Amino acid sequence: MTQPTHTLPEITVNVVESVFRRLSTMEVELDADPLKYGPKRLNGKVAEARGMLTECESIFLDVSLWLQKYRAAHRTLETEMDLAKKHLYANDPEVRAGRNVADRDALATMKLRDQARGLSSVAQSQSDLEAMLTVVKAKRADLKDVQGRLRDQMKLCHEEISLGGRWGSKPAPGTKAPDLDEAPNVDKKTLRDLHEMFTGDRAAEPDLAAVVPPVEEPTPASEPVEAVEDQSDPPSQETNGMVDDEADEFLAAIETPATGRDLKNLDDLLDDLDL
């Protein structure tokens, strides 16, 4: 006789324990005063509760589907078991030889012990699934209650803000605030240079000479350098002679004691020199 249990998912102790472990981690702790931690923490708890509820709904659907399959298989096996027993009661000589109903039922059950084991296994798995479904429903109701309480906290925060309250920035419990005394000591000049570079006050130009090595150009063949002739005309000897004579007269006039006549001659000399 063919059993319809070959298509059923196997429900073992490991499967049941894994579902219970997943459900035990779905907990969202509510803050007594969410306003002092800021809106991000409250929003994070809302998202966390929504994600856990989604996962719980997925587990609920899986367990419900498995339970429906096992219930259908259990009803089928019960019907087949009952028909097989009645067939033995009516047609099997050994079973009919029983002295009473209990003996005949015991003999028929022993002849159908494989089917009886299958029916018992399906009934046990069905019982496990019913227990799992009860726990999943309880966790789903708990997460929905957490969602409602988070909505209430958001309403209370908005009411407190309307009365003059403000969102705080206190670190979450268990989070260590950074110690400013242990911050690395950075040179002020370095900070100023970085500020100028990022704000655009000073364009940061990379030193190409330090990054790219200089390329040596091939030295051209030495070419004879032609002497450049001086195009300027040399001063004539006559001009040089006139300048020397006037200079001598000027020096002699300075060294000689000045008289009225000499001063006049000196003035004439200066006029001649255009001084």
PyMOL commands that set and color helices and strands:
alter all, ss='L'
color gray80, all
select helices_A, chain A and resi 4-7+13-24+34-37+39-91+93-96+101-111+113-162+180-182+188-199+208-211+237-255+260-273
alter helices_A, ss='H'
color red, helices_A
deselect
rebuild
show_as cartoon
